[in-house]
């Protein structure tokens, strides 16, 4: 999910402040988190992302719901108070104010991760927000600009940390902007090591990133780098300080140090056992050569959801993961933001990392379940399901009033497309979607004029059938965006 950079920077600053709450500040840890949903106000039903910190500060980010144009986008900071119902939220300061807009106040209760109540004490104005579950929140907290990060509290040398990241398909972090620096500082602010290895070293010609990226941005600590001579040699590795190493030092700054670390920096030890490390993963770890150019175009257009960042794109895609792909496609095609459904009753998605996306995809009509309560998020996606979901995203983008219940009132043109030889294996509900997507160059067969609509068995695979992969799904999403977008 792409986030506005302004909101990210403000939220990061507020979260950093929350880690050092004054002793007299009230603790709202039980309410803290990120919530998504909707509220009613003068402009009508409006989408909302509400971020609350443990000290009761937060960010209120509102926007249009799918198919609507009544609301404008805006952002302001908020503060939380305890009320008779549970929690009140009121505006403090505008960050991005649309003309004519004023703060609204919430008063409601928190039950089972759902924050709901009334707006401005008006019983006809309601709000309902779902709190991110822990698995999805972890992804949000560790993903930035299509890269994934992890700070690890395991003491080791710089060389061993480098090898550890690479063994997991990533590399020691490289930092190329102030915004990325702010994000990485947030990762280590509540960790335990004195310092953290980052991916820079001096090979004799000055410091450089191990990925070959230019070191255009720098954040060295006072009088660093100094290439001090240690018993094991000159300092030639880079680290980030979590705690200052002197009165003129600051947390988050960079320092040069030897591979094994060193004692005697300020009041703290920075020996190997006192050092953690930070790994970074690129947008994908593995991808086939044929898909790489289109994957990059998909990333540039915001089509790769956070839940797939840093993963092996050659692996089969699940129904939950494709719900995420469909939401990003819808948002790219419409320029709006999808909102989580408050009516969906799937009971098997509560702890799934794709839960938010599934609820949003359900709300725009992109996905359905096997029943009212079962979605099967971890089941592998069938190719005919992929076609149907892509087609539903197109319909909702083309016709904002479209719903699954009114689908028979809308017609798509797939005339002139030759039937596949395995047409009889394609479910009746999916045939129009399959042939429509083939007509417009989004989907194709697998060869020998076959489509392979269902998931493959070992015998199918021997005959050339295959399950839909992550890279195929993302590439088809890109082709939908390019060939079918209404913008």
Secondary structure, DSSP 8 states (H G I E B T S, - for coil): ----HHHHHHHHHHHHHHTT--TTS---TTT-EEEEEEEEETTEEEEEEEEE-TTSEEEEEEE--TT--S---EEEEEEEEE-SSSEEEEEEEEEE--TT-----EEEEEETTEEEEEETTEEEEEEEEEE--HHHHHHHHHEETTEEEEEE-----HHHHHHHHHHTT-EE----SHHHHHHHHHHHTT---SEEEEEEEESSSSEEETT--------B-TT-----EETTEE--EEEEESS-SSTT--TT-EEEE-TTEEEEETTEEEEGGGEEEEEEE-SEEE--HHHHHHHHHHHHTT-S-GGGTTEETTSB-BHHHHHHHHHHHHHHHHSS-----SS---SS-TT-TTHHHHHHHHHTTS---SSSS---TTSB--HHHHHHHHHHHHHHHH-TT--GGGGGG-----TT----TTGGGS-HHHHHHHHHHHHTTS---SBTTB---S---HHHHHTT----BHHHHHHHHHHHHHHH---
